[in-house]
C-alpha cells in the first residue's frame, strides 16, 4: 500500500441496524477496490471484517474492525461497527475518530430501531452521512415508501442522489441523479446504460430540484440557473459537498451489497462529498507541560499525536492497538510517549490493519489510521504523543453497565486463570466491568446486556480455554434499627488467675450516617482508655446484623454509663461487653432490612411512555419526572435494585428494542415489611 497524505484520506464508519448488511457492504467495497480477489459471505464465515471466531459462530459483528480501501488515488478507512446497541463502546469510539459515515438501511424493512439510534448519535456529533439503501433487489421493495419513511424518521434533509430503475418492479440498477447516468446490473457486473424513457420525467424533476437548491447556494450559480445556462458539474458537486458537510443535505443512494450494485457510485460519492481528516472541527487537548487547552490541527507539520480507539488481544501478536493519527507523522522506529502516564515507547511494529491482516506500511500521515503491535501498556482511550510536545486528548465517555451477572469457572482449577483472562479482555473492551463482591463472595461482570456479556464469556472460552458458569447477581442488603433503645452489656469471666470484666450501658438510635459513636460518660464510670475498645466492639458486631447477617448501618451508639474493675478490666472485655449490649438492644429496637435504591433514566419513544411508567410502578419504582429529547422521552425514576436485575432484557421486550437506560446507586431504604421474611429466608439458604 502506498503512502497517502491527509487530503487523500477519508475515515468512514459503516453503521446500521443489526442485519442491514454492513459486513456485506465492507466485502463489496474491498472487492471493488481490488483489495480482495473474491467476496466473502457472512453465512460462509469468510468475511474480512468478521474475523473473530465468536463473530463467525454468531454470524454477526461483535467488535469493530478497520478495512482500508484504495480507490482513485484515495484511501478510505472503513470502520465496520457492530449493529447491536449493546456494543455501544465500539460505536462511541468509532464515531470519535471518523469524519463521515455510511448508514445502511435494509430497503425491505425501512428505518429500524438501530437506524434511528445511530442517526441520533451522528447528529449529536455533526458527522456528514450518506444513507445506503441496501437489498433493493428483494421482492416487493417500494422505494418511494422507504424514502417517505426515511424523511419521517430521519428528517426532511434526506435527498435521493440515485433513483432505482427496473422492469416490472424488478430492481436492475439506478440513475445517478447528479450525473444523469444510469447503471444497470447484468447479472455479473454493473455498466453504464441510457435512462429509460418511462423514468425520465421523475428523474428530470429530481435533478432540477437539486440544481435549484445548488443555485441558491451562491449568486454566481443562481445567475447561471436563471439564465437557463448549464451549471458545471464540478460546481454542482462543490455546492452539494458544502451542503452535506454542513448537515443541510443527506444523500440517499440505492444498491445491493451482495450483488455489488451501487458500490462504485458510493465510493465516488464518499470521496466527492465527505470531508478529509483536516476538515471540519479541529481537535482540542490538554498540553501536559502547561496544563492548558491547546488546539492541534490535523497537519503533518504539527507535533505527532494519536488517539488509541481500540485494542485487541491477538494470540500471535499479543496486544494490537488501533490509532487515529490526530497530528504529525508516525514512522517505524519512532519514540512516542503515552501522555497520561509519561511512559516512553518505541514503535517497533506498525501496519495498516485490514480485518486481521496486516498491510506493511512504515509511514502514516496526519489523519490516517494505523495499528501498532507488541507494545505493552497502551490502553483504549490513551493519547500517544511526541515526547517533546506531550498532549492528552479527552477519552470518550463510556456508558456504565446496565446488567450484572455472577460468574465462576466450571473447573475449580481455573480459579486463578479467570481473573487474568477477564483483565486481558477488559483491555479489548473497557465497557464491561469486573467486580469482586466480598459480602456475597460473587465475581460480578457488568455489561450492556446479555449479548455483550455472552460475547465476553465466549471470548474467555475460545481464547483462554476457561469455561464459565453464570448465576444471578445477589443483591447486597443492609440492616438497621427503627427505634431508640438503651441496653446493658456485661462481660464477666473468672476462672483462676487474671479475670475479665467489662460493663457498659449504651443508647442505640437511628442515624442518617452509616455509623456514629459518641460517649457521654460522667465520673469515670468507664475510663477513657476503654472508649476505643467499645467502639471497635460495636463496629465488629455491626458487620453481621441480627435478621439475616447483613451489615448494620444508619445507627448511632452513645456510651453513657458502665463500670470497670481495676485489675480484671481490659480492652477485650469492653469489646465483648459492647457486643452484648447491641445483641440485647436489637430485641426491642425494631430491626429491619434496607435495600439499595438506584436512580434510572429510561430513554424511550413517546408511544412506550405509558407502558414503561406502568411497569416502573409494578417494580416499586417512583417516577420523579420526564425530560424531552429529540424524538424521545427520558423517564427519571428511583427503583429498588432488586427489581431491575434483568431490566435491560425486559425493557427491550417492552419497547421493541428501542429503549435504553442508565443506572446509578443512590442510597439504602427500608424494605416493605411483607418482603422481609422472604429476603431473610433466601439469604439463609
VOVOMI-123836 format. One record per residue (C-alpha): residue in three letters; x negated, y negated, z negated. Coordinates in steps of 0.5 Angstrom, whole numbers, padded with zeros to 4 digits, always signed. Layout:
<rs>
ALAXYZ
...
</rs>
This chain:
<rs>
UNK+0000+0000+0000
UNK-0003-0007+0002
UNK-0003-0013-0003
UNK+0003-0017-0003
UNK+0003-0025-0005
UNK+0008-0028-0009
UNK+0012-0030-0003
UNK+0012-0023+0000
UNK+0015-0020-0006
UNK+0023-0019-0009
UNK+0025-0016-0015
UNK+0032-0013-0015
UNK+0036-0009-0020
UNK+0041-0004-0017
UNK+0047-0004-0021
UNK+0054-0001-0022
UNK+0059+0004-0025
UNK+0056+0011-0026
UNK+0057+0015-0020
UNK+0058+0009-0015
UNK+0051+0011-0011
UNK+0046+0007-0014
UNK+0041+0013-0013
UNK+0043+0015-0006
UNK+0042+0008-0004
UNK+0035+0008-0007
UNK+0034+0014-0003
UNK+0036+0011+0003
UNK+0032+0005+0002
UNK+0026+0009+0001
UNK+0027+0013+0007
UNK+0029+0007+0012
UNK+0023+0003+0009
UNK+0019+0010+0011
UNK+0016+0011+0004
UNK+0019+0018+0004
UNK+0020+0023+0010
UNK+0026+0026+0008
UNK+0032+0023+0004
UNK+0033+0027-0003
UNK+0040+0028-0006
UNK+0043+0028-0013
UNK+0046+0035-0012
UNK+0040+0038-0010
UNK+0036+0035-0016
UNK+0030+0032-0011
UNK+0031+0024-0011
UNK+0025+0020-0012
UNK+0028+0016-0018
UNK+0032+0021-0022
UNK+0025+0025-0023
UNK+0026+0027-0031
UNK+0029+0034-0032
UNK+0034+0031-0036
UNK+0037+0027-0030
UNK+0037+0033-0026
UNK+0040+0037-0030
UNK+0046+0032-0031
UNK+0046+0030-0024
UNK+0046+0022-0026
UNK+0041+0017-0028
UNK+0039+0016-0035
UNK+0033+0012-0035
UNK+0031+0006-0031
UNK+0026+0008-0025
UNK+0022+0003-0020
UNK+0022+0004-0013
UNK+0018-0001-0008
UNK+0020-0001-0001
UNK+0016-0004+0004
UNK+0020-0008+0010
UNK+0018-0013+0015
UNK+0011-0015+0011
UNK+0015-0016+0005
UNK+0015-0011-0002
UNK+0022-0010-0005
UNK+0021-0007-0012
UNK+0028-0004-0013
UNK+0029-0002-0020
UNK+0035+0003-0021
UNK+0038+0002-0027
UNK+0043+0008-0031
UNK+0050+0006-0030
UNK+0053+0009-0037
UNK+0054+0003-0041
UNK+0050+0007-0047
UNK+0043+0006-0043
UNK+0044-0002-0045
UNK+0037-0002-0047
UNK+0034-0001-0040
UNK+0040-0005-0037
UNK+0038-0011-0041
UNK+0030-0010-0040
UNK+0031-0010-0032
UNK+0035-0016-0032
UNK+0030-0019-0036
UNK+0025-0018-0030
UNK+0028-0019-0024
UNK+0031-0025-0020
UNK+0036-0021-0016
UNK+0041-0016-0016
UNK+0045-0011-0012
UNK+0052-0009-0015
UNK+0054-0002-0012
UNK+0062-0001-0011
UNK+0065+0005-0009
UNK+0070+0003-0004
UNK+0074+0009-0005
UNK+0075+0006-0012
UNK+0074-0001-0012
UNK+0072-0005-0018
UNK+0071+0000-0024
UNK+0069-0002-0031
UNK+0062-0001-0030
UNK+0062-0006-0025
UNK+0065-0011-0029
UNK+0060-0010-0034
UNK+0054-0011-0030
UNK+0057-0017-0027
UNK+0058-0021-0033
UNK+0051-0019-0035
UNK+0048-0022-0029
UNK+0053-0028-0029
UNK+0050-0030-0036
UNK+0043-0030-0033
UNK+0045-0033-0027
UNK+0042-0028-0022
UNK+0044-0028-0015
UNK+0047-0022-0013
UNK+0049-0018-0006
UNK+0055-0013-0007
UNK+0054-0007-0003
UNK+0061-0003-0002
UNK+0059+0004-0001
UNK+0062+0010+0001
UNK+0066+0006+0006
UNK+0066+0013+0010
UNK+0071+0016+0005
UNK+0078+0017+0007
UNK+0084+0012+0006
UNK+0079+0006+0004
UNK+0083+0000+0005
UNK+0077-0006+0006
UNK+0082-0012+0005
UNK+0085-0009-0001
UNK+0078-0007-0004
UNK+0076-0015-0002
UNK+0082-0017-0006
UNK+0080-0013-0012
UNK+0073-0016-0012
UNK+0076-0023-0012
UNK+0081-0022-0017
UNK+0076-0019-0022
UNK+0069-0022-0020
UNK+0071-0029-0017
UNK+0073-0032-0011
UNK+0066-0033-0009
UNK+0065-0026-0006
UNK+0065-0027+0002
UNK+0064-0022+0007
UNK+0058-0022+0011
UNK+0060-0016+0014
UNK+0067-0013+0017
UNK+0068-0006+0018
UNK+0070-0003+0024
UNK+0072+0004+0027
UNK+0077+0007+0031
UNK+0084+0010+0028
UNK+0082+0007+0021
UNK+0075+0012+0021
UNK+0069+0008+0019
UNK+0064+0008+0024
UNK+0060+0001+0023
UNK+0061-0006+0022
UNK+0060-0013+0024
UNK+0054-0018+0021
UNK+0059-0024+0021
UNK+0053-0028+0020
UNK+0049-0026+0026
UNK+0055-0024+0030
UNK+0052-0017+0032
UNK+0056-0010+0031
UNK+0052-0004+0028
UNK+0055+0003+0030
UNK+0053+0010+0027
UNK+0053+0015+0032
UNK+0052+0021+0027
UNK+0045+0021+0026
UNK+0043+0013+0026
UNK+0046+0006+0027
UNK+0045+0002+0033
UNK+0047-0005+0036
UNK+0054-0005+0040
UNK+0059-0010+0042
UNK+0064-0013+0038
UNK+0071-0009+0039
UNK+0076-0014+0042
UNK+0081-0012+0037
UNK+0077-0014+0031
UNK+0074-0020+0035
UNK+0080-0025+0032
UNK+0079-0023+0025
UNK+0071-0024+0025
UNK+0071-0030+0029
UNK+0076-0033+0024
UNK+0071-0031+0018
UNK+0065-0033+0022
UNK+0068-0040+0023
UNK+0070-0040+0015
UNK+0063-0039+0014
UNK+0060-0044+0019
UNK+0065-0049+0016
UNK+0062-0048+0009
UNK+0055-0049+0011
UNK+0056-0055+0015
UNK+0059-0058+0008
UNK+0052-0057+0005
UNK+0049-0063+0009
UNK+0050-0069+0013
UNK+0046-0066+0019
UNK+0049-0060+0019
UNK+0056-0063+0019
UNK+0055-0068+0025
UNK+0053-0062+0029
UNK+0059-0058+0027
UNK+0064-0064+0028
UNK+0061-0065+0035
UNK+0062-0058+0037
UNK+0055-0056+0037
UNK+0052-0049+0035
UNK+0048-0050+0028
UNK+0042-0046+0029
UNK+0041-0039+0026
UNK+0035-0041+0021
UNK+0039-0047+0019
UNK+0045-0043+0017
UNK+0041-0038+0013
UNK+0038-0043+0010
UNK+0044-0046+0007
UNK+0047-0039+0005
UNK+0041-0038+0001
UNK+0041-0044-0003
UNK+0049-0043-0004
UNK+0047-0035-0006
UNK+0041-0038-0011
UNK+0046-0043-0014
UNK+0051-0038-0015
UNK+0056-0041-0011
UNK+0057-0035-0006
UNK+0056-0028-0007
UNK+0055-0024+0000
UNK+0059-0017+0001
UNK+0057-0012+0005
UNK+0059-0005+0007
UNK+0056+0002+0009
UNK+0055+0009+0007
UNK+0048+0010+0003
UNK+0048+0018+0004
UNK+0049+0016+0012
UNK+0044+0010+0011
UNK+0049+0006+0014
UNK+0048-0002+0013
UNK+0041-0001+0010
UNK+0037-0005+0015
UNK+0042-0010+0014
UNK+0042-0010+0007
UNK+0034-0010+0007
UNK+0034-0016+0011
UNK+0039-0020+0007
UNK+0035-0019+0001
UNK+0029-0022+0004
UNK+0033-0028+0007
UNK+0038-0029+0001
UNK+0035-0027-0005
UNK+0029-0031-0009
UNK+0022-0030-0009
UNK+0019-0029-0016
UNK+0016-0036-0017
UNK+0023-0039-0015
UNK+0029-0041-0020
UNK+0027-0041-0027
UNK+0020-0042-0030
UNK+0018-0038-0036
UNK+0017-0041-0043
UNK+0013-0037-0048
UNK+0009-0039-0054
UNK+0002-0041-0054
UNK-0002-0036-0059
UNK-0007-0041-0061
UNK-0003-0048-0062
UNK+0004-0044-0063
UNK+0007-0049-0059
UNK+0012-0047-0053
UNK+0009-0047-0046
UNK+0011-0046-0039
UNK+0008-0041-0034
UNK+0009-0042-0027
UNK+0009-0035-0023
UNK+0003-0037-0019
UNK-0004-0033-0018
UNK-0008-0039-0021
UNK-0004-0039-0027
UNK-0008-0035-0033
UNK-0006-0028-0033
UNK+0000-0026-0037
UNK+0005-0020-0036
UNK+0011-0017-0040
UNK+0012-0010-0041
UNK+0019-0008-0040
UNK+0019+0000-0040
UNK+0015+0005-0043
UNK+0015+0012-0041
UNK+0011+0018-0045
UNK+0008+0023-0039
UNK+0006+0030-0041
UNK+0000+0029-0036
UNK-0002+0021-0036
UNK+0000+0020-0043
UNK+0004+0013-0044
UNK+0006+0009-0038
UNK+0008+0002-0039
UNK+0011-0002-0033
UNK+0009-0009-0033
UNK+0012-0015-0029
UNK+0006-0020-0028
UNK+0009-0026-0030
UNK+0003-0031-0028
UNK-0004-0030-0025
UNK-0007-0024-0022
UNK-0008-0017-0025
UNK-0014-0012-0023
UNK-0017-0006-0024
UNK-0022-0006-0030
UNK-0020-0013-0032
UNK-0020-0014-0040
UNK-0013-0016-0043
UNK-0010-0018-0050
UNK-0004-0015-0053
UNK-0002-0022-0055
UNK+0003-0020-0061
UNK-0003-0016-0065
UNK-0009-0019-0062
UNK-0012-0013-0059
UNK-0016-0013-0053
UNK-0015-0007-0048
UNK-0019-0005-0041
UNK-0015-0004-0035
UNK-0018+0003-0033
UNK-0012+0006-0029
UNK-0007+0001-0025
UNK-0002+0003-0020
UNK+0005+0002-0017
UNK+0010+0007-0019
UNK+0015+0010-0014
UNK+0019+0014-0019
UNK+0014+0019-0022
UNK+0009+0018-0016
UNK+0003+0013-0017
UNK+0001+0009-0011
UNK-0006+0007-0011
UNK-0007-0001-0012
UNK-0013-0005-0015
UNK-0010-0012-0015
UNK-0003-0014-0017
UNK-0001-0022-0016
UNK+0004-0026-0020
UNK+0011-0024-0020
UNK+0009-0016-0018
UNK+0011-0010-0022
UNK+0005-0005-0024
UNK+0004+0001-0028
UNK-0002+0002-0033
UNK-0003+0009-0036
UNK-0008+0012-0041
UNK-0008+0005-0045
UNK-0005+0006-0053
UNK-0002+0001-0057
UNK+0002-0002-0051
UNK+0010-0002-0053
UNK+0016-0005-0049
UNK+0017-0012-0051
UNK+0010-0013-0051
UNK+0006-0019-0048
UNK-0001-0018-0044
UNK-0005-0024-0043
UNK-0012-0027-0041
UNK-0016-0027-0048
UNK-0018-0034-0047
UNK-0011-0036-0046
UNK-0006-0032-0050
UNK+0001-0033-0050
UNK+0007-0029-0052
UNK+0014-0028-0049
UNK+0020-0027-0053
UNK+0022-0020-0053
UNK+0029-0018-0050
UNK+0034-0018-0056
UNK+0037-0010-0056
UNK+0043-0008-0059
UNK+0044-0005-0066
UNK+0046+0003-0066
UNK+0054+0004-0066
UNK+0054+0011-0068
UNK+0049+0015-0072
UNK+0048+0023-0073
UNK+0044+0027-0077
UNK+0039+0032-0074
UNK+0035+0038-0077
UNK+0031+0043-0073
UNK+0034+0049-0071
UNK+0027+0052-0073
UNK+0024+0050-0080
UNK+0017+0051-0077
UNK+0019+0045-0073
UNK+0020+0040-0079
UNK+0013+0037-0078
UNK+0014+0036-0071
UNK+0021+0033-0071
UNK+0018+0026-0074
UNK+0012+0026-0069
UNK+0017+0027-0063
UNK+0022+0022-0065
UNK+0017+0017-0066
UNK+0014+0018-0059
UNK+0021+0018-0056
UNK+0022+0011-0059
UNK+0016+0008-0055
UNK+0020+0010-0049
UNK+0027+0008-0052
UNK+0027+0003-0057
UNK+0035+0002-0057
UNK+0035+0009-0061
UNK+0034+0008-0069
UNK+0031+0013-0074
UNK+0032+0013-0081
UNK+0031+0018-0087
UNK+0036+0017-0092
UNK+0033+0019-0099
UNK+0040+0019-0102
UNK+0043+0024-0097
UNK+0037+0028-0095
UNK+0039+0027-0088
UNK+0035+0025-0082
UNK+0039+0020-0078
UNK+0039+0018-0071
UNK+0043+0012-0069
UNK+0044+0010-0062
UNK+0049+0007-0057
UNK+0054+0013-0056
UNK+0053+0021-0056
UNK+0051+0021-0048
UNK+0045+0017-0051
UNK+0043+0021-0057
UNK+0044+0027-0053
UNK+0039+0025-0048
UNK+0034+0023-0054
UNK+0035+0030-0056
UNK+0035+0034-0049
UNK+0028+0030-0048
UNK+0026+0033-0055
UNK+0027+0040-0053
UNK+0024+0039-0046
UNK+0018+0035-0047
UNK+0016+0037-0055
UNK+0020+0044-0055
UNK+0024+0042-0061
UNK+0031+0045-0062
UNK+0035+0040-0066
UNK+0042+0042-0069
UNK+0047+0036-0071
UNK+0051+0034-0077
UNK+0056+0029-0078
UNK+0053+0023-0082
UNK+0054+0023-0089
UNK+0057+0016-0092
UNK+0053+0013-0098
UNK+0058+0011-0103
UNK+0056+0008-0110
UNK+0060+0008-0117
UNK+0061+0002-0121
UNK+0066+0000-0127
UNK+0072-0004-0128
UNK+0073-0005-0135
UNK+0068-0009-0140
UNK+0067-0004-0146
UNK+0062-0003-0152
UNK+0058+0003-0153
UNK+0053+0006-0158
UNK+0048+0011-0156
UNK+0044+0014-0162
UNK+0038+0019-0161
UNK+0035+0022-0167
UNK+0030+0028-0167
UNK+0027+0031-0173
UNK+0023+0038-0172
UNK+0017+0037-0176
UNK+0011+0032-0175
UNK+0013+0026-0172
UNK+0020+0025-0170
UNK+0024+0021-0165
UNK+0029+0015-0167
UNK+0033+0010-0162
UNK+0039+0007-0164
UNK+0043+0002-0159
UNK+0049-0002-0158
UNK+0050-0004-0151
UNK+0056-0008-0148
UNK+0057-0006-0140
UNK+0061-0010-0136
UNK+0063-0011-0128
UNK+0058-0016-0125
UNK+0057-0019-0118
UNK+0050-0017-0118
UNK+0047-0010-0117
UNK+0044-0009-0124
UNK+0043-0014-0129
UNK+0040-0013-0136
UNK+0041-0018-0142
UNK+0039-0018-0149
UNK+0043-0022-0155
UNK+0040-0018-0161
UNK+0039-0022-0168
UNK+0035-0021-0174
UNK+0030-0016-0170
UNK+0035-0010-0170
UNK+0032-0008-0164
UNK+0024-0010-0164
UNK+0023-0014-0157
UNK+0018-0009-0155
UNK+0023-0004-0154
UNK+0027-0008-0149
UNK+0024-0006-0143
UNK+0025+0002-0145
UNK+0032+0000-0146
UNK+0033-0003-0139
UNK+0029+0003-0136
UNK+0033+0008-0139
UNK+0039+0005-0136
UNK+0036+0004-0129
UNK+0035+0011-0129
UNK+0041+0014-0132
UNK+0045+0009-0126
UNK+0042+0013-0121
UNK+0047+0018-0122
UNK+0054+0016-0123
UNK+0059+0020-0127
UNK+0064+0021-0122
UNK+0060+0024-0116
UNK+0053+0023-0118
UNK+0053+0016-0113
UNK+0048+0011-0116
UNK+0052+0006-0120
UNK+0052-0002-0118
UNK+0055-0008-0120
UNK+0054-0008-0127
UNK+0051-0012-0133
UNK+0049-0009-0139
UNK+0047-0013-0145
UNK+0044-0010-0151
UNK+0047-0014-0157
UNK+0045-0009-0163
UNK+0042-0003-0166
UNK+0037+0000-0171
UNK+0030+0003-0171
UNK+0025+0007-0175
UNK+0018+0004-0177
UNK+0015+0011-0176
UNK+0020+0015-0171
UNK+0022+0010-0166
UNK+0018+0010-0159
UNK+0020+0008-0152
UNK+0022+0015-0150
UNK+0027+0015-0156
UNK+0030+0008-0154
UNK+0030+0010-0146
UNK+0034+0016-0149
UNK+0039+0012-0153
UNK+0041+0007-0147
UNK+0043+0013-0143
UNK+0047+0016-0148
UNK+0050+0009-0149
UNK+0052+0009-0142
UNK+0055+0016-0142
UNK+0059+0014-0148
UNK+0061+0008-0144
UNK+0064+0011-0138
UNK+0069+0015-0141
UNK+0073+0008-0142
UNK+0070+0003-0137
UNK+0075+0006-0132
UNK+0069+0008-0127
UNK+0071+0008-0119
UNK+0068+0009-0113
UNK+0065+0004-0108
UNK+0065+0005-0100
UNK+0061+0001-0095
UNK+0064-0004-0091
UNK+0062-0006-0084
UNK+0063-0012-0080
UNK+0065-0010-0073
UNK+0066-0015-0067
UNK+0070-0011-0062
UNK+0070-0013-0054
UNK+0076-0011-0050
UNK+0080-0013-0045
UNK+0087-0017-0046
UNK+0091-0011-0045
UNK+0088-0007-0050
UNK+0088-0012-0056
UNK+0095-0009-0059
UNK+0092-0002-0059
UNK+0086-0004-0062
UNK+0089-0008-0067
UNK+0094-0003-0069
UNK+0088+0002-0069
UNK+0084-0002-0074
UNK+0090-0003-0079
UNK+0090+0005-0079
UNK+0083+0005-0081
UNK+0084+0001-0087
UNK+0081-0005-0083
UNK+0082-0012-0084
UNK+0082-0017-0078
UNK+0079-0023-0079
UNK+0080-0027-0072
UNK+0080-0027-0065
UNK+0075-0030-0060
UNK+0076-0031-0053
UNK+0070-0030-0048
UNK+0070-0029-0040
UNK+0076-0024-0039
UNK+0075-0021-0045
UNK+0077-0022-0053
UNK+0073-0021-0059
UNK+0077-0018-0065
UNK+0073-0019-0071
UNK+0074-0015-0077
UNK+0072-0011-0083
UNK+0073-0004-0084
UNK+0070+0002-0088
UNK+0064+0005-0085
UNK+0067+0012-0087
UNK+0073+0010-0082
UNK+0068+0008-0076
UNK+0063+0014-0076
UNK+0066+0016-0069
UNK+0069+0009-0067
UNK+0064+0009-0061
UNK+0068+0015-0058
UNK+0075+0013-0060
UNK+0074+0006-0057
UNK+0072+0008-0050
UNK+0078+0013-0050
UNK+0083+0007-0052
UNK+0080+0002-0047
UNK+0079+0007-0041
UNK+0071+0006-0042
UNK+0071-0002-0042
UNK+0071-0003-0050
UNK+0065-0004-0054
UNK+0063-0006-0061
UNK+0057-0008-0065
UNK+0057-0007-0073
UNK+0053-0010-0079
UNK+0053-0008-0086
UNK+0057-0013-0091
UNK+0058-0010-0098
UNK+0061-0005-0102
UNK+0068-0005-0104
UNK+0073+0000-0108
UNK+0076+0006-0105
UNK+0083+0006-0105
UNK+0085+0011-0112
UNK+0088+0016-0108
UNK+0082+0017-0104
UNK+0077+0018-0110
UNK+0078+0025-0111
UNK+0077+0027-0104
UNK+0071+0024-0104
UNK+0068+0027-0110
UNK+0070+0034-0108
UNK+0067+0033-0101
UNK+0061+0031-0104
UNK+0060+0036-0110
UNK+0061+0041-0104
</rs>
